[in-house]
Amino acid sequence: MCLNTIEIAEGGVGIDEIELLLFGEARVKVSSKINDNVTKSFQFLEKFSSDKVIYGVNTGFGPMAQYRIKDEEVTRLQYNIIRSHSVGAGESIAPIYVKAAMIARLNVFAQGYSGIHPELIQILIDFINHDITPYVPAHGSVGASGDLVQLAHIALTLIGEGEVYYQDKLQSTADVLKEIGIRPFQLKIREGLALTNGTSMMTGIGLVNLIYVKKLLYHALVASAIMNEIAESYDDFMAPELNSTKQHNGQLETASFMREYLKNSKLLRKRESELYNGTKEQRFKHKIQPFYSLRCVPQVLGPVWDEVKNAEKVLIDELNSVSDNPIVDRFSENIYHGGNFHGDYVSFEMDKLKIAVTKLTMLMERQLNYLMHDKVNEILPPFVNLGTLGLDYGMQALQFTATSTTAECQTLSFPNYVHSIPNNNDNQDIVSMGTNSALLTKTVIENSFQVMAIHYMAIVQAIDCLQVSEKLSAKSQQVYSEIRSFFPTFVEDKPKYKDIGRVVDYLKTKKSLYDKICACNGW
């Protein structure tokens, strides 16, 4: 494996760099100019705050901001916000999402508007590069004042308290830091507030969601292409002349992808050679137009394509923004109080993204039903059963799992962005619920991978049943061979739950950015 180093510089980072840091074993560092900016921001705050009232530096937090803090207690104030807000509940968020949140927080601090000590930058880098991942419960954030509770759990570990995942074990933070030789961070002026205040948790989860959704979209396009081969569809549904009459970029890109993917398939039919040649048939055995789940792929996955692109823009914009409060601006020599911690952009986008994933999942489930239903496809045995009908059951029960999981996605897709509930003595009288939105989207994505896995299992069974593997396009043959290498053809019934997991793992790792740049040469 190659090891890249991603440098955070003034231009920020993009989704490719995030994927490398999360899945490609790349390490992170910040440029010398970033370190200089952070140092100057801290020095400005130190001087500026000496004789002024500044929220969260010498006042309480939230509704308690009306109370001034004594000079000798300002450091204790910073520890108090971390310890008092480490009150999350529920299951812990998986380490990959927490690591993404730490990267997002590091990127916020790298902007130089947080007034934090540069040592905080370094300990975040140490945690990220050593794969030390704080224990963070899923429940606690309302998404305005940012992700206070979840970020407090991260902050708790940076000061040497709480628990972390290290080498696949949940351990005492103090023990892990001692083992590696990392000194816990000593809070200075406002690092407690800076660590807990912002949208970095929802953004981190959102970034991982985005990476996985891009994979799901790719696999949905591939599955849809192969499905049209299995059905021997007429190829004009993806014709540029047809699709260019619509003005939506996602539809055009989807159709273009499918044309390229299927360009040397021996299974697709030509309408002009079969139906535009003066045929005298009165009833056509082969469908003149396939079902919508096959024919309308550009129109169904096109909007998903567009939403994925839009979600990437919103998340990367948020990643490279400052979601802190107050903003320490050494350039104008002022400190500005506002609401950059409010997570509406991420929350709204996560709702849209999960709706897109649910529609994608519904399309896969309908294509699966086409393969299962012999009276619909008219070319396959019921449930692509290669055994004895009645004695063996093929993929009948696997469809139950796919259908119920799709239904859960539909239920979870109700918008969460509009579920604001006032709290915090009505100081937080309208909130984003952004982390909840991101976590619900995460669940929908996980469900979608399961449905997609079952669909691919059915696809390769159908290919074997029809004995058409040699007629597939070259790219389809490659996918078929890859799946068959660990999921062989089956005739007799046997448990398949482990096979679902294997196919999910394949789908999650296939086409990763890291695979594409294993020579460390970039895209």
C-alpha positions in Angstrom: 0.0 0.0 0.0 1.1 3.5 -0.8 0.9 6.3 1.8 -0.1 9.8 0.8 0.1 12.9 2.8 -2.8 15.4 2.4 -1.8 19.0 3.2 -4.5 21.3 4.3 -3.7 24.7 2.8 -5.6 27.9 2.3 -7.6 26.5 -0.6 -9.2 23.9 1.6 -9.8 20.2 0.7 -12.1 18.3 -1.6 -14.0 15.0 -1.5 -11.1 13.1 -3.1 -8.7 14.1 -0.3 -11.3 13.2 2.3 -11.7 9.8 0.8 -8.0 9.2 0.8 -7.8 10.2 4.5 -10.7 8.0 5.5 -10.2 5.0 3.2 -6.8 5.3 1.6 -4.5 5.4 4.7 -3.3 8.9 3.8 -2.0 11.1 6.6 -2.9 14.8 7.1 -0.8 17.8 7.8 -1.3 21.6 7.6 0.9 24.0 5.7 3.3 26.3 7.4 1.2 29.3 6.4 -1.9 27.7 8.1 0.1 27.3 11.3 1.2 30.9 11.1 -2.4 32.1 10.6 -3.6 30.0 13.5 -0.8 31.3 15.7 -1.6 34.9 14.8 -5.3 34.4 15.4 -4.6 33.1 18.9 -2.2 36.0 19.7 -4.8 38.5 18.5 -7.5 36.9 20.7 -5.2 36.8 23.7 -4.5 40.6 23.4 -8.0 41.6 22.3 -9.8 39.8 25.1 -7.8 41.2 27.9 -10.2 44.1 28.6 -13.4 43.2 26.8 -16.4 41.1 27.4 -16.4 38.3 24.8 -18.9 35.5 24.6 -17.5 32.2 25.8 -14.2 33.6 26.8 -15.3 35.5 30.0 -19.0 34.9 29.9 -21.1 31.8 30.4 -22.5 29.8 27.4 -26.0 30.0 25.8 -28.6 31.5 28.1 -25.8 31.7 30.8 -24.0 34.3 28.7 -25.5 36.9 30.9 -23.1 35.9 33.6 -19.6 37.2 33.6 -16.8 34.8 34.6 -14.1 35.8 37.0 -10.6 36.1 35.5 -9.3 33.3 37.7 -12.0 30.9 36.4 -11.9 31.4 32.7 -9.8 28.3 32.1 -12.1 26.2 34.2 -15.0 27.5 32.1 -13.5 25.9 29.0 -13.1 22.5 30.7 -16.6 22.8 32.1 -18.3 23.1 28.7 -16.6 19.9 27.5 -17.3 17.9 30.6 -20.8 19.2 31.1 -21.8 18.5 27.5 -20.3 14.9 27.3 -23.8 13.5 27.8 -24.5 11.6 24.6 -26.7 8.5 24.6 -27.3 5.5 22.4 -25.0 3.4 20.3 -21.6 4.8 19.5 -21.0 6.3 16.1 -18.7 4.1 14.0 -15.1 5.3 14.0 -15.0 6.2 10.3 -17.6 8.9 10.8 -16.0 10.3 13.9 -12.6 10.4 12.1 -14.3 12.4 9.3 -15.7 14.8 12.0 -12.2 15.3 13.4 -10.9 16.1 9.9 -13.8 18.6 9.4 -13.0 20.3 12.7 -9.3 20.5 11.9 -10.3 22.1 8.6 -12.4 24.7 10.5 -9.5 25.6 12.8 -7.1 25.7 9.8 -9.1 28.7 8.5 -7.6 30.8 11.2 -10.8 32.4 12.6 -11.2 30.4 15.8 -8.6 31.9 18.1 -7.3 28.5 19.2 -3.8 27.7 20.2 -1.8 25.9 17.4 -1.1 23.0 19.8 -4.8 22.1 19.3 -4.1 21.7 15.6 -1.3 19.3 16.3 -3.1 17.0 18.7 -6.0 16.7 16.2 -3.5 15.7 13.5 -1.9 13.2 15.9 -5.3 11.6 16.6 -6.2 11.4 12.9 -2.9 10.0 11.8 -2.7 7.5 14.6 -6.3 6.4 14.0 -7.3 7.3 17.6 -11.0 7.7 17.4 -13.1 9.1 20.2 -16.1 7.3 21.6 -19.1 9.4 20.5 -22.7 8.4 21.2 -25.2 8.9 18.4 -27.8 10.9 20.3 -27.4 14.4 21.6 -27.1 17.0 18.9 -29.9 19.4 17.8 -27.6 20.8 15.2 -27.6 24.5 16.3 -24.9 25.8 18.4 -23.7 23.0 16.2 -23.1 19.5 17.4 -22.4 20.4 21.0 -22.8 17.0 22.6 -21.0 14.9 20.0 -18.2 17.4 19.6 -17.8 17.5 23.4 -17.2 13.8 23.4 -14.4 14.3 20.9 -13.0 17.3 22.9 -13.1 15.1 26.1 -10.5 12.8 24.6 -8.3 15.6 23.4 -7.9 16.7 27.0 -7.0 13.1 28.0 -10.4 12.0 29.3 -13.1 9.7 28.1 -12.6 6.7 25.8 -11.3 6.1 22.4 -11.2 3.3 19.8 -7.6 2.3 19.1 -6.4 -0.8 17.3 -10.1 -1.9 17.1 -10.6 -1.8 20.9 -12.4 0.7 23.1 -9.8 1.9 25.6 -9.2 4.6 28.2 -7.9 7.8 26.4 -5.3 8.4 29.1 -3.9 4.9 28.6 -3.7 5.2 24.8 -2.1 8.7 24.9 0.5 7.5 27.4 1.3 4.4 25.2 1.8 6.6 22.1 3.5 9.5 23.8 0.9 12.2 23.2 0.4 14.9 25.8 -3.3 15.8 26.5 -4.1 19.3 25.3 -4.2 22.0 27.9 -7.1 24.4 27.2 -6.1 28.1 26.9 -8.5 30.9 26.1 -11.6 29.5 24.2 -10.6 26.0 23.0 -13.4 24.4 25.0 -16.0 26.4 23.1 -14.2 26.1 19.8 -14.0 22.3 20.0 -17.7 21.9 20.8 -19.3 24.7 18.8 -19.9 24.0 15.1 -21.2 21.7 12.4 -18.3 19.3 12.1 -20.1 16.1 13.3 -22.9 16.4 10.8 -20.5 17.4 8.1 -18.2 14.5 8.9 -21.1 12.0 8.7 -22.3 13.7 5.6 -19.0 13.4 3.9 -18.8 9.6 4.5 -22.5 9.4 3.4 -21.5 11.2 0.2 -18.6 8.8 -0.5 -20.9 5.8 -0.1 -23.7 7.3 -2.1 -21.4 7.9 -5.1 -20.6 4.1 -4.9 -24.3 3.2 -4.7 -25.0 5.4 -7.8 -22.3 3.7 -9.7 -23.5 0.3 -8.8 -27.1 1.2 -9.6 -26.0 2.4 -13.1 -24.1 -0.9 -13.6 -27.0 -3.0 -12.4 -29.4 -1.2 -14.6 -27.1 -1.6 -17.6 -26.8 -5.4 -17.0 -30.6 -5.7 -16.4 -31.2 -4.3 -19.9 -28.8 -6.9 -21.3 -30.7 -9.6 -19.5 -34.0 -8.3 -20.8 -32.5 -7.8 -24.3 -33.9 -4.4 -24.4 -34.0 -2.2 -27.5 -31.1 0.2 -27.0 -32.8 3.5 -28.1 -33.9 4.3 -24.5 -30.3 5.6 -23.9 -29.9 7.2 -27.3 -28.3 10.7 -27.2 -31.0 12.0 -29.6 -33.7 11.0 -27.2 -32.1 12.1 -24.0 -30.8 15.4 -25.3 -34.3 16.6 -25.7 -34.4 16.9 -21.9 -32.2 19.7 -20.4 -31.2 17.8 -17.2 -27.5 17.1 -16.9 -28.0 14.0 -14.7 -30.2 12.3 -17.3 -27.7 13.1 -20.1 -24.8 11.7 -17.9 -26.7 8.6 -17.0 -27.6 7.8 -20.6 -24.0 8.5 -21.6 -22.6 6.2 -18.9 -24.9 3.3 -20.0 -24.1 3.7 -23.7 -20.4 3.5 -22.9 -20.9 0.6 -20.5 -22.9 -1.4 -23.0 -21.1 -0.5 -26.3 -20.0 -4.0 -27.1 -22.9 -6.0 -25.7 -24.3 -8.7 -27.9 -27.6 -8.8 -26.1 -29.2 -5.4 -26.8 -31.6 -5.1 -29.7 -31.7 -2.6 -32.5 -35.2 -1.2 -33.1 -34.4 -0.1 -36.6 -33.3 -3.6 -37.7 -36.2 -5.5 -36.1 -39.2 -3.2 -36.2 -38.4 -0.5 -38.8 -37.9 -3.1 -41.6 -41.5 -3.7 -42.8 -42.2 -6.6 -40.4 -45.7 -8.2 -40.7 -46.0 -9.6 -37.2 -49.3 -9.0 -35.5 -48.4 -9.9 -31.9 -44.8 -9.4 -30.8 -43.4 -11.9 -28.3 -40.6 -9.5 -27.3 -41.7 -6.4 -25.5 -41.8 -3.3 -27.8 -41.0 -1.2 -24.7 -39.5 -2.6 -21.5 -40.9 -1.9 -18.0 -40.2 1.5 -16.6 -37.6 0.2 -14.2 -35.5 -0.8 -17.2 -36.4 1.8 -19.8 -36.6 4.9 -17.6 -33.2 4.5 -15.9 -31.9 7.9 -17.2 -35.0 9.6 -16.0 -35.0 8.0 -12.6 -31.3 8.0 -11.8 -30.7 11.3 -13.5 -32.1 13.3 -10.6 -30.1 11.1 -8.2 -27.0 12.0 -10.2 -27.8 15.7 -10.0 -28.5 15.5 -6.2 -25.2 13.7 -5.5 -23.4 16.5 -7.3 -25.3 19.2 -5.4 -24.7 17.4 -2.1 -21.0 17.3 -2.8 -20.9 21.1 -3.4 -22.9 21.8 -0.2 -20.8 19.5 2.0 -17.4 20.7 0.6 -18.5 24.3 1.0 -19.4 23.5 4.6 -16.2 21.6 5.2 -14.1 24.6 4.0 -16.2 27.1 6.0 -15.8 28.4 9.5 -18.7 27.0 11.6 -17.5 28.7 14.8 -19.0 31.3 17.1 -17.8 33.9 17.7 -15.5 34.5 14.7 -12.1 35.8 15.6 -11.1 38.1 12.8 -7.6 39.4 13.3 -7.7 41.2 9.9 -10.5 43.6 10.8 -9.3 43.4 14.5 -12.7 42.5 15.7 -14.7 39.6 17.0 -18.1 38.9 15.5 -21.0 37.1 17.2 -23.5 35.2 15.1 -24.8 31.8 14.1 -22.3 30.1 11.8 -22.8 27.0 13.9 -26.3 26.5 12.5 -26.5 23.3 10.5 -29.3 24.0 8.1 -27.3 23.6 4.9 -26.1 20.1 5.9 -29.4 19.0 7.4 -31.4 20.1 4.3 -28.9 18.4 2.0 -28.9 15.1 4.0 -32.7 15.0 3.7 -32.5 15.4 -0.1 -29.7 12.9 -0.3 -31.6 10.2 1.6 -34.7 10.7 -0.6 -32.4 10.3 -3.6 -30.9 7.1 -2.2 -34.4 5.7 -1.3 -35.6 6.3 -4.9 -32.4 4.6 -6.1 -33.1 1.7 -3.8 -36.7 1.5 -4.9 -35.5 1.2 -8.5 -33.2 -1.7 -7.5 -36.0 -3.4 -5.7 -38.3 -3.1 -8.8 -35.6 -4.5 -11.0 -35.1 -7.3 -8.5 -38.9 -8.0 -8.7 -38.6 -8.2 -12.5 -36.0 -11.0 -12.1 -38.1 -12.8 -9.4 -41.4 -12.7 -11.2 -41.5 -15.2 -14.0 -44.9 -13.9 -15.3 -43.3 -10.5 -15.6 -40.0 -11.3 -17.2 -41.2 -14.4 -19.1 -37.7 -15.7 -19.6 -36.6 -16.9 -16.1 -38.0 -19.5 -13.6 -39.7 -18.1 -10.5 -37.2 -16.5 -8.1 -34.3 -17.3 -10.6 -34.5 -20.8 -9.1 -32.0 -23.1 -10.7 -33.1 -26.1 -8.6 -36.3 -28.1 -8.5 -39.3 -25.9 -8.4 -41.3 -26.5 -5.2 -38.5 -28.4 -3.6 -35.9 -25.6 -3.9 -36.7 -21.9 -3.4 -33.9 -20.0 -5.1 -34.0 -16.3 -4.1 -37.6 -16.2 -2.9 -36.8 -15.3 0.7 -34.0 -13.0 -0.3 -36.6 -10.8 -2.0 -38.4 -10.6 1.4 -35.3 -9.0 2.9 -34.9 -6.6 0.0 -38.5 -5.5 0.1 -38.7 -5.0 3.8 -35.4 -3.1 3.8 -36.6 -0.8 1.0 -39.8 -0.2 3.0 -37.7 1.0 5.9 -35.9 3.4 3.7 -39.2 4.9 2.6 -40.3 5.4 6.2 -36.9 7.0 7.1 -37.0 9.4 4.2 -39.6 11.7 5.8 -37.8 15.0 6.1 -36.0 15.7 9.4 -34.9 19.2 8.5 -38.4 20.6 9.4 -38.4 18.9 12.9 -37.1 21.9 14.9 -38.0 21.8 18.6 -37.0 24.8 20.8 -34.8 24.1 23.8 -32.0 25.6 25.9 -34.4 28.0 27.7 -35.6 28.9 24.2 -32.2 30.4 23.4 -32.1 27.7 20.7 -35.6 28.4 19.5 -35.1 27.1 15.9 -32.6 24.3 15.2 -31.4 22.2 12.3 -31.4 18.7 13.6 -28.5 18.2 11.2 -26.7 15.3 12.9 -30.0 13.5 13.2 -30.6 14.1 9.5 -27.1 12.8 8.6 -27.5 9.7 10.8 -30.8 8.8 9.3 -29.3 9.2 5.9 -26.5 6.9 7.0 -29.1 4.2 7.9 -30.8 4.6 4.5 -27.4 4.2 2.8 -26.6 1.0 4.8 -30.0 -0.4 3.9 -29.5 0.5 0.2 -26.2 -1.5 0.1 -28.1 -4.5 1.4 -30.8 -4.3 -1.2 -28.2 -3.7 -3.9 -26.3 -6.8 -2.8 -29.3 -9.0 -3.1 -30.1 -7.5 -6.5 -26.6 -8.3 -7.7 -26.9 -11.8 -6.4 -30.1 -12.2 -8.4 -28.4 -10.7 -11.5 -25.6 -13.2 -11.6 -28.0 -16.1 -11.0 -30.1 -14.9 -13.9 -27.1 -14.6 -16.2 -26.2 -18.2 -15.4 -29.8 -19.4 -15.9 -29.9 -17.8 -19.4 -26.3 -18.8 -20.1 -25.5 -15.4 -21.6 -22.3 -14.5 -19.7 -20.3 -14.5 -23.0 -22.7 -12.2 -24.7 -22.5 -9.5 -22.0 -20.5 -6.3 -22.6 -16.9 -6.6 -21.6 -17.5 -4.4 -18.5 -20.6 -6.5 -17.5 -18.5 -9.7 -17.8 -15.9 -8.3 -15.5 -18.5 -7.5 -12.8 -20.1 -11.0 -13.3 -16.7 -12.6 -12.9 -15.8 -10.6 -9.8 -19.0 -11.5 -8.0 -18.8 -15.2 -9.0 -15.3 -15.3 -7.6 -16.7 -15.3 -4.1 -20.4 -16.0 -4.6 -20.6 -19.1 -6.8 -23.7 -20.3 -8.7 -26.1 -22.1 -6.4 -28.8 -24.7 -7.2 -29.7 -26.3 -3.9 -30.9 -24.1 -1.0 -28.6 -23.0 1.7 -28.3 -20.0 4.1 -27.3 -16.8 2.2 -27.0 -14.2 5.0 -23.2 -14.3 4.9 -23.2 -14.0 1.2 -25.2 -10.8 1.5 -22.5 -9.4 3.7 -19.7 -10.4 1.3 -21.5 -8.7 -1.6 -22.0 -5.6 0.5 -18.3 -5.5 1.3 -17.5 -5.9 -2.5 -19.9 -3.0 -3.3 -18.4 -0.7 -0.7 -14.8 -1.3 -1.7 -15.3 -1.5 -5.5 -14.2 1.6 -7.5 -12.8 3.4 -4.5 -10.6 6.4 -5.0 -7.7 4.6 -3.3 -7.9 1.8 -5.9 -7.6 4.3 -8.7 -4.5 6.1 -7.3 -2.6 3.1 -5.8 0.5 4.3 -7.6 0.2 7.7 -5.7 -0.1 9.6 -9.0 -3.5 11.2 -8.3 -6.5 10.9 -10.6 
